Amino acid sequence: MPVLHSYPLSAGSRYVRLVLAEYGESVDLVERHPYERDEDFLTLNPAGTLPVLVDETDGAIVGAATIAEYLFETRGNRLGEATLMPETPRERAEVRRLVSWFLDKFEQEVTAYLVDEKVFKRNAPRGNGGPPDGAAIRAGKLNIRYHLRYIGYLVARRNCLAGRTMTAADLAAAAHLSTIDYLGEVPWEEDTMAKQWYARVKSRPSFRPILADAIRGTRPATHYADLDF
């Protein structure tokens, strides 16, 4: 069975977990803390970043986008159909553009600000944390509104983010939104279409383990696991 080195509030880790679950793939989870230096983990990934998938056949695969592409090739192809990645090059390019939008842009503009300031600093070893940066938190809260409106814009025209059916783009976006929603920082009133789309993705069986996550010292928002939030 493959092993995924991850952290519950790592959106990239959540994205990989969702892809694995959509493919019906079981995985052993090993929790790593991004705010702590772990010498054993550095032997797997010298960069010290999450997630890392250790496959029984191919060894360590590093990074959310790289792991997902690896899974598309090794697991998706076994299903004999276009699952999570559409058939044409143009459609696949659009999925990859949106996956990058959320794994990179959303991460930098929203998730890193809110999770780093509200979770990582609180749990970091003495001397490595410090008080939350109010300006960073305000920036994350402001930026997420723009991203929600963009999601609503796409869904209104396509049904899902990259087209008529769900793809990896939807999973990447939902992974980040679920991370921020755990903290109760998603202003769902900002865009009804985005909220309705997230409710659909959130209701998928692959999402159940994500909704059961519990982070020590940080309780989820009361509506976090509610499918009718």
MDAnalysis code that builds the backbone (N, CA, C; Angstrom):
import MDAnalysis as mda
import numpy as np

u = mda.Universe.empty(687, n_residues=229, atom_resindex=np.repeat(np.arange(229), 3), trajectory=True)
u.add_TopologyAttr("name", ["N", "CA", "C"] * 229)
u.add_TopologyAttr("resid", np.arange(1, 230))
u.add_TopologyAttr("resname", ["MET", "PRO", "VAL", "LEU", "HIS", "SER", "TYR", "PRO", "LEU", "SER", "ALA", "GLY", "SER", "ARG", "TYR", "VAL", "ARG", "LEU", "VAL", "LEU", "ALA", "GLU", "TYR", "GLY", "GLU", "SER", "VAL", "ASP", "LEU", "VAL", "GLU", "ARG", "HIS", "PRO", "TYR", "GLU", "ARG", "ASP", "GLU", "ASP", "PHE", "LEU", "THR", "LEU", "ASN", "PRO", "ALA", "GLY", "THR", "LEU", "PRO", "VAL", "LEU", "VAL", "ASP", "GLU", "THR", "ASP", "GLY", "ALA", "ILE", "VAL", "GLY", "ALA", "ALA", "THR", "ILE", "ALA", "GLU", "TYR", "LEU", "PHE", "GLU", "THR", "ARG", "GLY", "ASN", "ARG", "LEU", "GLY", "GLU", "ALA", "THR", "LEU", "MET", "PRO", "GLU", "THR", "PRO", "ARG", "GLU", "ARG", "ALA", "GLU", "VAL", "ARG", "ARG", "LEU", "VAL", "SER", "TRP", "PHE", "LEU", "ASP", "LYS", "PHE", "GLU", "GLN", "GLU", "VAL", "THR", "ALA", "TYR", "LEU", "VAL", "ASP", "GLU", "LYS", "VAL", "PHE", "LYS", "ARG", "ASN", "ALA", "PRO", "ARG", "GLY", "ASN", "GLY", "GLY", "PRO", "PRO", "ASP", "GLY", "ALA", "ALA", "ILE", "ARG", "ALA", "GLY", "LYS", "LEU", "ASN", "ILE", "ARG", "TYR", "HIS", "LEU", "ARG", "TYR", "ILE", "GLY", "TYR", "LEU", "VAL", "ALA", "ARG", "ARG", "ASN", "CYS", "LEU", "ALA", "GLY", "ARG", "THR", "MET", "THR", "ALA", "ALA", "ASP", "LEU", "ALA", "ALA", "ALA", "ALA", "HIS", "LEU", "SER", "THR", "ILE", "ASP", "TYR", "LEU", "GLY", "GLU", "VAL", "PRO", "TRP", "GLU", "GLU", "ASP", "THR", "MET", "ALA", "LYS", "GLN", "TRP", "TYR", "ALA", "ARG", "VAL", "LYS", "SER", "ARG", "PRO", "SER", "PHE", "ARG", "PRO", "ILE", "LEU", "ALA", "ASP", "ALA", "ILE", "ARG", "GLY", "THR", "ARG", "PRO", "ALA", "THR", "HIS", "TYR", "ALA", "ASP", "LEU", "ASP", "PHE"])
u.atoms.positions = np.array([
    [0.841, -1.189, 0.000],
    [0.000, 0.000, 0.000],
    [0.885, 1.251, 0.000],
    [0.573, 2.230, -0.850],
    [1.379, 3.457, -0.848],
    [1.234, 4.219, 0.468],
    [2.225, 5.055, 0.749],
    [2.244, 5.864, 1.969],
    [2.263, 7.333, 1.561],
    [1.387, 8.126, 2.178],
    [1.345, 9.559, 1.895],
    [1.780, 10.322, 3.137],
    [2.888, 11.019, 3.020],
    [3.343, 11.908, 4.079],
    [2.630, 13.240, 3.885],
    [1.836, 13.639, 4.874],
    [0.943, 14.768, 4.684],
    [0.662, 15.452, 6.013],
    [-0.122, 16.518, 5.952],
    [-0.600, 17.223, 7.145],
    [-2.054, 17.583, 6.888],
    [-2.930, 17.426, 7.882],
    [-4.362, 17.632, 7.632],
    [-4.720, 19.000, 7.049],
    [-4.011, 20.059, 7.435],
    [-4.317, 21.384, 6.898],
    [-3.342, 21.810, 5.807],
    [-2.710, 20.841, 5.180],
    [-1.958, 21.097, 3.949],
    [-2.919, 20.885, 2.787],
    [-3.251, 21.965, 2.085],
    [-4.210, 21.850, 0.980],
    [-3.681, 20.938, -0.119],
    [-2.375, 20.974, -0.375],
    [-1.803, 20.070, -1.365],
    [-1.973, 18.621, -0.966],
    [-1.809, 18.338, 0.322],
    [-2.019, 16.979, 0.820],
    [-3.472, 16.566, 0.629],
    [-4.386, 17.477, 0.901],
    [-5.806, 17.174, 0.724],
    [-6.129, 16.887, -0.746],
    [-5.534, 17.641, -1.626],
    [-5.755, 17.420, -3.058],
    [-5.346, 16.001, -3.451],
    [-4.167, 15.569, -3.013],
    [-3.703, 14.218, -3.343],
    [-4.617, 13.170, -2.719],
    [-5.042, 13.391, -1.492],
    [-5.954, 12.438, -0.843],
    [-7.258, 12.315, -1.632],
    [-7.764, 13.425, -2.145],
    [-9.003, 13.384, -2.928],
    [-8.804, 12.625, -4.231],
    [-7.681, 12.860, -4.904],
    [-7.401, 12.131, -6.143],
    [-7.314, 10.631, -5.861],
    [-6.589, 10.263, -4.822],
    [-6.477, 8.845, -4.452],
    [-7.850, 8.243, -4.173],
    [-8.685, 8.968, -3.430],
    [-10.014, 8.453, -3.083],
    [-10.899, 8.327, -4.312],
    [-10.812, 9.269, -5.251],
    [-11.606, 9.187, -6.467],
    [-11.225, 7.962, -7.288],
    [-9.977, 7.534, -7.181],
    [-9.513, 6.335, -7.882],
    [-9.713, 5.069, -7.058],
    [-10.300, 5.202, -5.871],
    [-10.521, 4.029, -5.029],
    [-9.248, 3.442, -4.476],
    [-8.234, 4.269, -4.325],
    [-6.914, 3.811, -3.896],
    [-6.747, 3.997, -2.386],
    [-6.442, 2.939, -1.686],
    [-6.151, 3.029, -0.256],
    [-4.724, 3.525, -0.056],
    [-4.513, 4.240, 1.056],
    [-3.198, 4.801, 1.327],
    [-3.007, 4.890, 2.843],
    [-1.777, 4.674, 3.273],
    [-1.420, 4.901, 4.671],
    [-0.988, 6.353, 4.830],
    [-1.582, 7.052, 5.797],
    [-1.236, 8.441, 6.040],
    [-0.216, 8.542, 7.167],
    [0.852, 9.274, 6.913],
    [1.841, 9.586, 7.939],
    [1.817, 11.089, 8.135],
    [1.462, 11.531, 9.341],
    [1.341, 12.970, 9.579],
    [2.713, 13.587, 9.825],
    [2.999, 14.618, 9.067],
    [4.217, 15.408, 9.234],
    [3.814, 16.846, 9.545],
    [4.594, 17.539, 10.341],
    [4.271, 18.909, 10.722],
    [5.156, 19.881, 9.954],
    [4.587, 20.699, 9.094],
    [5.394, 21.601, 8.265],
    [6.208, 22.604, 9.074],
    [5.796, 22.870, 10.293],
    [6.474, 23.869, 11.137],
    [7.595, 23.258, 11.975],
    [7.889, 21.959, 11.788],
    [8.960, 21.303, 12.520],
    [9.973, 20.707, 11.549],
    [11.245, 20.763, 11.921],
    [12.289, 20.137, 11.108],
    [12.368, 18.653, 11.467],
    [12.247, 17.806, 10.469],
    [12.228, 16.361, 10.675],
    [13.321, 15.743, 9.808],
    [14.398, 15.323, 10.444],
    [15.548, 14.816, 9.697],
    [15.202, 13.567, 8.886],
    [14.368, 12.697, 9.437],
    [13.973, 11.487, 8.709],
    [13.213, 11.848, 7.435],
    [12.320, 12.830, 7.553],
    [11.536, 13.234, 6.384],
    [12.415, 13.886, 5.323],
    [13.451, 14.596, 5.747],
    [14.334, 15.274, 4.784],
    [15.083, 14.282, 3.902],
    [15.208, 13.036, 4.354],
    [15.836, 12.035, 3.490],
    [14.911, 11.660, 2.327],
    [13.591, 11.822, 2.521],
    [12.637, 11.581, 1.435],
    [12.535, 12.793, 0.522],
    [12.490, 13.972, 1.120],
    [12.347, 15.208, 0.353],
    [13.236, 16.271, 0.982],
    [14.415, 16.508, 0.435],
    [15.337, 17.488, 1.016],
    [14.746, 18.885, 1.136],
    [13.727, 19.184, 0.339],
    [13.081, 20.498, 0.443],
    [12.219, 20.603, 1.689],
    [11.839, 19.467, 2.271],
    [11.046, 19.473, 3.484],
    [9.590, 19.848, 3.295],
    [9.104, 19.838, 2.047],
    [7.732, 20.253, 1.770],
    [6.801, 19.053, 1.637],
    [5.523, 19.324, 1.819],
    [4.481, 18.303, 1.691],
    [3.615, 18.586, 0.480],
    [2.967, 17.520, -0.039],
    [3.001, 16.112, 0.368],
    [4.096, 15.335, -0.359],
    [4.343, 14.120, 0.160],
    [5.231, 13.160, -0.505],
    [4.529, 11.817, -0.504],
    [4.401, 11.223, -1.686],
    [3.823, 9.888, -1.825],
    [4.959, 8.891, -2.025],
    [4.977, 7.843, -1.209],
    [5.950, 6.766, -1.393],
    [5.201, 5.584, -1.971],
    [5.445, 5.334, -3.252],
    [4.774, 4.247, -3.966],
    [5.594, 2.963, -3.831],
    [4.880, 1.846, -3.742],
    [5.588, 0.575, -3.559],
    [6.532, 0.262, -4.712],
    [6.175, 0.730, -5.905],
    [6.969, 0.409, -7.087],
    [8.011, 1.472, -7.405],
    [7.617, 2.739, -7.350],
    [8.458, 3.814, -7.865],
    [9.102, 4.692, -6.804],
    [8.849, 4.406, -5.532],
    [9.499, 5.190, -4.488],
    [8.832, 6.531, -4.251],
    [9.625, 7.526, -3.821],
    [9.079, 8.819, -3.396],
    [8.740, 9.706, -4.587],
    [7.521, 10.224, -4.580],
    [7.048, 11.203, -5.562],
    [6.721, 12.462, -4.767],
    [7.296, 13.601, -5.156],
    [7.246, 14.803, -4.329],
    [6.384, 15.893, -4.969],
    [5.513, 16.502, -4.165],
    [4.732, 17.662, -4.601],
    [3.347, 17.290, -5.080],
    [2.352, 18.107, -4.701],
    [0.956, 17.777, -4.990],
    [0.682, 17.629, -6.483],
    [1.115, 18.594, -7.286],
    [0.832, 18.543, -8.725],
    [1.528, 17.340, -9.363],
    [2.784, 17.081, -8.974],
    [3.534, 15.960, -9.536],
    [2.910, 14.633, -9.139],
    [2.515, 14.510, -7.879],
    [1.878, 13.272, -7.418],
    [0.583, 13.029, -8.171],
    [-0.223, 14.069, -8.341],
    [-1.499, 13.909, -9.043],
    [-1.264, 13.449, -10.484],
    [-0.315, 14.054, -11.175],
    [-0.019, 13.637, -12.545],
    [0.448, 12.177, -12.573],
    [1.257, 11.812, -11.602],
    [1.707, 10.420, -11.500],
    [0.509, 9.483, -11.315],
    [-0.439, 9.891, -10.479],
    [-1.627, 9.068, -10.253],
    [-2.518, 9.005, -11.494],
    [-2.613, 10.107, -12.239],
    [-3.398, 10.073, -13.477],
    [-2.848, 9.000, -14.412],
    [-1.515, 8.903, -14.478],
    [-0.883, 7.957, -15.393],
    [-0.921, 6.521, -14.874],
    [-0.716, 6.347, -13.577],
    [-0.587, 4.986, -13.043],
    [-1.900, 4.404, -12.544],
    [-2.810, 5.250, -12.065],
    [-4.093, 4.762, -11.567],
    [-5.227, 5.082, -12.520],
    [-5.244, 6.298, -13.032],
    [-6.327, 6.688, -13.924],
    [-6.392, 5.854, -15.174],
    [-5.239, 5.549, -15.755],
    [-5.212, 4.747, -16.982],
    [-5.744, 3.339, -16.775],
    [-5.626, 2.832, -15.553],
    [-6.122, 1.489, -15.271],
    [-7.637, 1.413, -15.372],
    [-8.302, 2.557, -15.185],
    [-9.769, 2.562, -15.213],
    [-10.319, 2.499, -16.629],
    [-9.461, 2.767, -17.612],
    [-9.891, 2.653, -18.997],
    [-10.819, 3.760, -19.457],
    [-10.823, 4.886, -18.746],
    [-11.675, 6.006, -19.149],
    [-11.027, 7.296, -18.672],
    [-11.515, 8.418, -19.195],
    [-10.986, 9.717, -18.793],
    [-11.604, 10.107, -17.447],
    [-10.871, 9.856, -16.383],
    [-11.333, 10.183, -15.040],
    [-10.431, 11.263, -14.463],
    [-11.014, 12.383, -14.108],
    [-10.337, 13.553, -13.540],
    [-9.566, 14.367, -14.574],
    [-9.116, 13.744, -15.647],
    [-8.472, 14.473, -16.741],
    [-9.227, 14.165, -18.026],
    [-9.701, 15.200, -18.744],
    [-10.477, 14.962, -19.961],
    [-9.624, 14.410, -21.101],
    [-10.274, 14.131, -22.219],
    [-9.619, 13.383, -23.291],
    [-8.768, 14.241, -24.219],
    [-9.195, 15.467, -24.516],
    [-8.481, 16.233, -25.539],
    [-7.371, 17.074, -24.916],
    [-6.303, 17.348, -25.683],
    [-5.208, 18.173, -25.169],
    [-5.663, 19.556, -24.699],
    [-6.590, 20.161, -25.454],
    [-7.081, 21.494, -25.062],
    [-7.796, 21.439, -23.721],
    [-8.619, 20.439, -23.521],
    [-9.337, 20.308, -22.247],
    [-8.377, 20.014, -21.103],
    [-7.391, 19.175, -21.349],
    [-6.419, 18.858, -20.301],
    [-5.592, 20.085, -19.930],
    [-5.290, 20.910, -20.931],
    [-4.542, 22.140, -20.653],
    [-5.328, 23.067, -19.732],
    [-6.629, 23.150, -19.951],
    [-7.453, 24.004, -19.093],
    [-7.516, 23.451, -17.669],
    [-7.612, 22.140, -17.524],
    [-7.590, 21.540, -16.185],
    [-6.274, 21.870, -15.494],
    [-5.166, 21.709, -16.201],
    [-3.855, 21.965, -15.596],
    [-3.691, 23.444, -15.247],
    [-4.236, 24.326, -16.069],
    [-4.174, 25.762, -15.752],
    [-4.870, 26.046, -14.429],
    [-6.046, 25.455, -14.242],
    [-6.811, 25.720, -13.034],
    [-6.209, 25.022, -11.818],
    [-5.665, 23.836, -12.009],
    [-4.967, 23.181, -10.902],
    [-3.825, 24.067, -10.417],
    [-3.062, 24.624, -11.356],
    [-1.979, 25.536, -10.992],
    [-2.521, 26.791, -10.323],
    [-3.665, 27.287, -10.798],
    [-4.283, 28.479, -10.197],
    [-4.477, 28.260, -8.691],
    [-5.014, 27.109, -8.325],
    [-5.310, 26.876, -6.908],
    [-4.092, 26.399, -6.122],
    [-3.301, 25.490, -6.675],
    [-2.146, 25.000, -5.930],
    [-1.069, 26.063, -5.770],
    [-1.018, 27.016, -6.678],
    [0.022, 28.055, -6.619],
    [-0.561, 29.416, -6.203],
    [-1.441, 29.956, -7.030],
    [-1.949, 31.313, -6.797],
    [-2.804, 31.398, -5.529],
    [-3.791, 30.512, -5.399],
    [-4.640, 30.521, -4.216],
    [-3.799, 30.249, -2.965],
    [-2.863, 29.317, -3.076],
    [-1.972, 29.010, -1.951],
    [-1.232, 30.265, -1.493],
    [-0.648, 30.986, -2.434],
    [0.158, 32.155, -2.102],
    [-0.688, 33.322, -1.590],
    [-1.887, 33.471, -2.134],
    [-2.689, 34.651, -1.826],
    [-3.674, 34.456, -0.677],
    [-3.975, 33.196, -0.341],
    [-4.983, 32.945, 0.693],
    [-4.482, 31.934, 1.730],
    [-4.290, 30.700, 1.298],
    [-4.042, 29.608, 2.235],
    [-2.785, 29.829, 3.069],
    [-1.703, 30.217, 2.440],
    [-0.461, 30.412, 3.187],
    [-0.631, 31.479, 4.260],
    [-1.305, 32.577, 3.925],
    [-1.525, 33.630, 4.917],
    [-2.311, 33.104, 6.121],
    [-3.456, 32.483, 5.857],
    [-4.367, 32.119, 6.945],
    [-3.864, 30.923, 7.753],
    [-3.397, 29.881, 7.079],
    [-2.939, 28.694, 7.807],
    [-1.631, 28.982, 8.537],
    [-0.711, 29.662, 7.889],
    [0.560, 29.974, 8.550],
    [0.330, 30.804, 9.811],
    [-0.492, 31.845, 9.684],
    [-0.669, 32.761, 10.806],
    [-1.554, 32.189, 11.905],
    [-2.591, 31.430, 11.537],
    [-3.571, 30.976, 12.525],
    [-3.278, 29.587, 13.098],
    [-2.437, 28.804, 12.402],
    [-2.167, 27.436, 12.854],
    [-0.676, 27.193, 13.066],
    [0.121, 27.412, 12.031],
    [1.531, 27.050, 12.117],
    [2.261, 27.845, 13.202],
    [2.023, 29.150, 13.272],
    [2.720, 29.950, 14.281],
    [2.349, 29.514, 15.692],
    [1.100, 29.125, 15.875],
    [0.645, 28.695, 17.196],
    [1.317, 27.389, 17.630],
    [1.595, 26.518, 16.659],
    [2.115, 25.193, 16.973],
    [3.617, 25.052, 16.781],
    [4.247, 26.061, 16.239],
    [5.685, 25.979, 15.969],
    [6.475, 25.858, 17.269],
    [7.625, 25.171, 17.220],
    [8.474, 25.081, 18.414],
    [8.834, 26.466, 18.934],
    [9.092, 26.549, 20.222],
    [9.396, 27.829, 20.862],
    [10.498, 28.567, 20.101],
    [10.232, 29.825, 19.837],
    [11.209, 30.652, 19.145],
    [11.033, 30.692, 17.641],
    [10.218, 29.781, 17.084],
    [10.029, 29.735, 15.631],
    [8.662, 30.238, 15.194],
    [7.817, 30.580, 16.151],
    [6.462, 30.994, 15.813],
    [6.274, 32.498, 15.890],
    [5.793, 32.945, 17.043],
    [5.528, 34.363, 17.208],
    [4.054, 34.650, 17.070],
    [3.649, 35.883, 17.366],
    [2.230, 36.238, 17.284],
    [1.756, 36.299, 15.837],
    [0.469, 36.049, 15.606],
    [-0.062, 36.145, 14.250],
    [0.109, 37.562, 13.683],
    [0.344, 37.622, 12.404],
    [0.481, 38.891, 11.685],
    [-0.903, 39.308, 11.197],
    [-1.472, 40.345, 11.824],
    [-2.816, 40.780, 11.474],
    [-2.940, 41.215, 10.029],
    [-1.893, 41.829, 9.492],
    [-1.942, 42.293, 8.095],
    [-2.015, 41.109, 7.139],
    [-1.287, 40.045, 7.444],
    [-1.323, 38.854, 6.588],
    [-2.693, 38.200, 6.628],
    [-3.289, 38.121, 7.804],
    [-4.626, 37.534, 7.928],
    [-5.649, 38.358, 7.160],
    [-5.557, 39.662, 7.266],
    [-6.489, 40.533, 6.526],
    [-6.316, 40.361, 5.021],
    [-5.073, 40.195, 4.568],
    [-4.825, 39.997, 3.135],
    [-5.462, 38.708, 2.656],
    [-5.309, 37.631, 3.426],
    [-5.919, 36.357, 3.049],
    [-7.433, 36.455, 2.982],
    [-8.032, 37.125, 3.953],
    [-9.489, 37.264, 3.986],
    [-9.991, 38.111, 2.818],
    [-9.230, 39.093, 2.429],
    [-9.615, 39.934, 1.285],
    [-9.461, 39.165, -0.022],
    [-8.346, 38.462, -0.187],
    [-8.063, 37.773, -1.449],
    [-9.033, 36.636, -1.735],
    [-9.531, 35.972, -0.699],
    [-10.404, 34.821, -0.940],
    [-11.712, 35.251, -1.619],
    [-12.131, 36.462, -1.403],
    [-13.373, 36.945, -2.024],
    [-13.236, 36.974, -3.547],
    [-12.086, 37.405, -4.003],
    [-11.820, 37.438, -5.447],
    [-11.840, 36.026, -6.026],
    [-11.227, 35.078, -5.327],
    [-11.192, 33.701, -5.810],
    [-12.585, 33.075, -5.820],
    [-13.400, 33.368, -4.826],
    [-14.768, 32.836, -4.810],
    [-15.567, 33.362, -5.992],
    [-15.397, 34.625, -6.297],
    [-16.124, 35.189, -7.442],
    [-15.663, 34.544, -8.746],
    [-14.376, 34.228, -8.844],
    [-13.880, 33.565, -10.050],
    [-14.454, 32.157, -10.169],
    [-14.521, 31.436, -9.056],
    [-15.141, 30.112, -9.066],
    [-16.593, 30.220, -9.508],
    [-17.332, 31.174, -8.943],
    [-18.727, 31.361, -9.324],
    [-18.880, 31.673, -10.796],
    [-17.977, 32.497, -11.324],
    [-17.992, 32.849, -12.751],
    [-17.810, 31.601, -13.619],
    [-16.847, 30.758, -13.265],
    [-16.596, 29.545, -14.053],
    [-17.769, 28.573, -13.976],
    [-18.278, 28.358, -12.780],
    [-19.357, 27.390, -12.597],
    [-20.624, 27.827, -13.328],
    [-20.897, 29.124, -13.327],
    [-22.098, 29.629, -13.994],
    [-22.073, 29.352, -15.489],
    [-20.888, 29.231, -16.054],
    [-20.758, 29.042, -17.498],
    [-20.440, 27.600, -17.895],
    [-19.961, 26.803, -16.930],
    [-19.461, 25.473, -17.294],
    [-20.085, 24.324, -16.506],
    [-20.725, 24.604, -15.399],
    [-21.240, 23.613, -14.465],
    [-20.172, 23.197, -13.454],
    [-18.992, 22.773, -13.925],
    [-17.839, 22.547, -13.060],
    [-16.750, 23.536, -13.480],
    [-15.600, 23.490, -12.851],
    [-14.618, 24.547, -13.093],
    [-14.012, 24.512, -14.493],
    [-13.687, 23.314, -14.986],
    [-13.015, 23.222, -16.289],
    [-13.934, 22.787, -17.412],
    [-15.166, 22.436, -17.093],
    [-16.092, 21.961, -18.120],
    [-17.371, 21.436, -17.509],
    [-18.062, 20.580, -18.253],
    [-19.355, 20.072, -17.789],
    [-19.239, 19.054, -16.662],
    [-18.137, 18.343, -16.607],
    [-17.980, 17.295, -15.601],
    [-16.815, 17.616, -14.664],
    [-16.819, 16.975, -13.513],
    [-15.794, 17.215, -12.513],
    [-14.439, 16.704, -12.974],
    [-13.404, 17.472, -12.681],
    [-12.038, 17.101, -13.030],
    [-11.123, 17.376, -11.840],
    [-9.844, 17.174, -12.068],
    [-8.853, 17.474, -11.042],
    [-8.890, 18.938, -10.624],
    [-9.328, 19.819, -11.520],
    [-9.419, 21.246, -11.178],
    [-10.379, 21.466, -10.019],
    [-11.509, 20.772, -10.041],
    [-12.474, 20.905, -8.948],
    [-11.888, 20.403, -7.635],
    [-11.126, 19.307, -7.694],
    [-10.538, 18.756, -6.478],
    [-9.481, 19.693, -5.903],
    [-8.684, 20.309, -6.767],
    [-7.659, 21.237, -6.283],
    [-8.295, 22.439, -5.599],
    [-9.341, 22.978, -6.211],
    [-10.029, 24.124, -5.620],
    [-10.694, 23.744, -4.306],
    [-11.378, 22.604, -4.290],
    [-12.082, 22.168, -3.086],
    [-11.107, 21.845, -1.957],
    [-9.935, 21.344, -2.289],
    [-8.933, 21.056, -1.260],
    [-8.550, 22.325, -0.520],
    [-8.338, 23.408, -1.274],
    [-7.976, 24.673, -0.636],
    [-9.151, 25.277, 0.124],
    [-10.322, 25.276, -0.474],
    [-11.474, 25.851, 0.211],
    [-11.805, 25.080, 1.487],
    [-11.671, 23.759, 1.458],
    [-11.956, 22.971, 2.660],
    [-10.968, 23.301, 3.770],
    [-9.725, 23.575, 3.408],
    [-8.719, 23.952, 4.403],
    [-9.104, 25.256, 5.087],
    [-9.494, 26.249, 4.286],
    [-9.874, 27.544, 4.844],
    [-11.212, 27.448, 5.558],
    [-12.095, 26.588, 5.064],
    [-13.404, 26.422, 5.703],
    [-13.262, 25.770, 7.070],
    [-12.263, 24.922, 7.241],
    [-11.993, 24.337, 8.562],
    [-11.779, 25.455, 9.585],
    [-11.132, 26.519, 9.151],
    [-10.857, 27.652, 10.032],
    [-12.032, 28.624, 10.110],
    [-13.087, 28.355, 9.327],
    [-14.256, 29.232, 9.335],
    [-14.034, 30.553, 8.641],
    [-13.115, 30.582, 7.656],
    [-12.744, 31.841, 7.026],
    [-13.210, 31.972, 5.572],
    [-14.145, 31.122, 5.134],
    [-14.673, 31.267, 3.769],
    [-15.972, 32.072, 3.828],
    [-16.025, 33.238, 3.203],
    [-17.246, 34.057, 3.213],
    [-18.227, 33.550, 2.151],
    [-18.932, 32.494, 2.471],
    [-19.788, 31.841, 1.476],
    [-20.865, 32.765, 0.935],
    [-21.219, 33.784, 1.682],
    [-22.234, 34.720, 1.198],
    [-21.736, 35.551, 0.018],
    [-20.445, 35.481, -0.248],
    [-19.861, 36.273, -1.332],
    [-20.351, 35.823, -2.707],
    [-20.585, 34.511, -2.887],
    [-21.001, 34.024, -4.205],
    [-21.823, 32.747, -4.054],
    [-23.088, 32.808, -4.410],
    [-23.992, 31.666, -4.266],
    [-23.588, 30.510, -5.165],
    [-23.157, 30.807, -6.388],
    [-22.771, 29.744, -7.318],
    [-21.567, 28.968, -6.788],
    [-20.604, 29.676, -6.223],
    [-19.428, 29.008, -5.663],
    [-19.823, 28.110, -4.495],
    [-20.732, 28.591, -3.669],
    [-21.185, 27.794, -2.524],
    [-21.921, 26.540, -2.977],
    [-22.793, 26.669, -3.974],
    [-23.531, 25.506, -4.473],
    [-22.594, 24.496, -5.113],
    [-21.601, 24.978, -5.854],
    [-20.611, 24.071, -6.444],
    [-19.846, 23.331, -5.353],
    [-19.391, 24.037, -4.323],
    [-18.635, 23.394, -3.250],
    [-19.491, 22.364, -2.520],
    [-20.765, 22.651, -2.340],
    [-21.660, 21.694, -1.683],
    [-21.727, 20.390, -2.485],
    [-21.713, 20.487, -3.811],
    [-21.732, 19.283, -4.645],
    [-20.451, 18.472, -4.468],
    [-19.308, 19.149, -4.514],
    [-18.035, 18.445, -4.369],
    [-17.904, 17.878, -2.955],
    [-18.310, 18.647, -1.987],
    [-18.228, 18.248, -0.579],
    [-19.062, 17.000, -0.281],
    [-20.089, 16.769, -1.090],
    [-20.984, 15.634, -0.872],
    [-20.466, 14.330, -1.475],
    [-19.366, 14.373, -2.207],
    [-18.827, 13.174, -2.828],
    [-18.223, 12.247, -1.767],
    [-18.314, 10.926, -1.968],
    [-17.727, 9.988, -0.997],
    [-16.246, 10.235, -0.738],
    [-15.518, 10.698, -1.746],
    [-14.081, 10.942, -1.574],
    [-13.789, 12.013, -0.540],
    [-14.791, 12.838, -0.241],
    [-14.588, 13.957, 0.667],
    [-14.779, 13.572, 2.136],
    [-15.382, 12.414, 2.391],
    [-15.720, 12.057, 3.779],
    [-14.518, 12.040, 4.718],
    [-13.387, 11.438, 4.324],
    [-12.239, 11.470, 5.238],
    [-11.735, 12.889, 5.509],
    [-11.833, 13.769, 4.510],
    [-11.408, 15.159, 4.692],
    [-12.271, 15.832, 5.751],
    [-13.576, 15.581, 5.696],
    [-14.506, 16.209, 6.638],
    [-14.376, 15.637, 8.041],
    [-13.710, 14.505, 8.168],
    [-13.491, 13.896, 9.484],
    [-12.172, 14.333, 10.107],
    [-11.390, 15.126, 9.398],
    [-10.096, 15.563, 9.921],
    [-10.258, 16.347, 11.220],
    [-9.314, 16.155, 12.121],
    [-9.276, 16.920, 13.364],
    [-7.826, 17.306, 13.633],
    [-7.604, 18.579, 13.856],
    [-6.260, 19.092, 14.093],
    [-6.132, 19.464, 15.561],
    [-5.166, 18.901, 16.222],
    [-4.980, 19.159, 17.650],
    [-4.801, 20.649, 17.919],
    [-5.597, 21.173, 18.824],
    [-5.497, 22.578, 19.204],
    [-6.266, 23.519, 18.312],
    [-6.867, 23.012, 17.227],
    [-7.629, 23.864, 16.315],
    [-8.926, 23.157, 15.965],
    [-10.018, 23.608, 16.530],
    [-11.310, 22.990, 16.269],
    [-11.876, 23.485, 14.945],
    [-12.577, 22.615, 14.197],
    [-13.178, 23.065, 12.930],
    [-14.363, 23.992, 13.176],
    [-14.683, 24.784, 12.178],
    [-15.894, 25.604, 12.228],
    [-17.104, 24.695, 12.402],
    [-18.141, 25.177, 13.054],
    [-19.296, 24.339, 13.371],
    [-19.968, 23.761, 12.135],
    [-19.898, 24.464, 11.004],
    [-20.554, 24.004, 9.780],
    [-19.634, 23.159, 8.905],
    [-18.395, 22.964, 9.327],
    [-17.365, 22.386, 8.458],
    [-17.790, 21.063, 7.817],
    [-18.342, 20.136, 8.604],
    [-18.715, 18.811, 8.090],
    [-20.173, 18.742, 7.671],
    [-20.887, 19.839, 7.735],
    [-22.314, 19.881, 7.400],
    [-22.495, 19.971, 5.888],
    [-23.142, 18.987, 5.295],
    [-23.353, 18.989, 3.849],
    [-24.389, 20.009, 3.420],
    [-25.201, 20.479, 4.336],
    [-26.221, 21.486, 4.042],
    [-25.864, 22.815, 4.712],
    [-24.571, 23.157, 4.668],
    [-24.108, 24.367, 5.348],
    [-24.729, 25.622, 4.715],
])
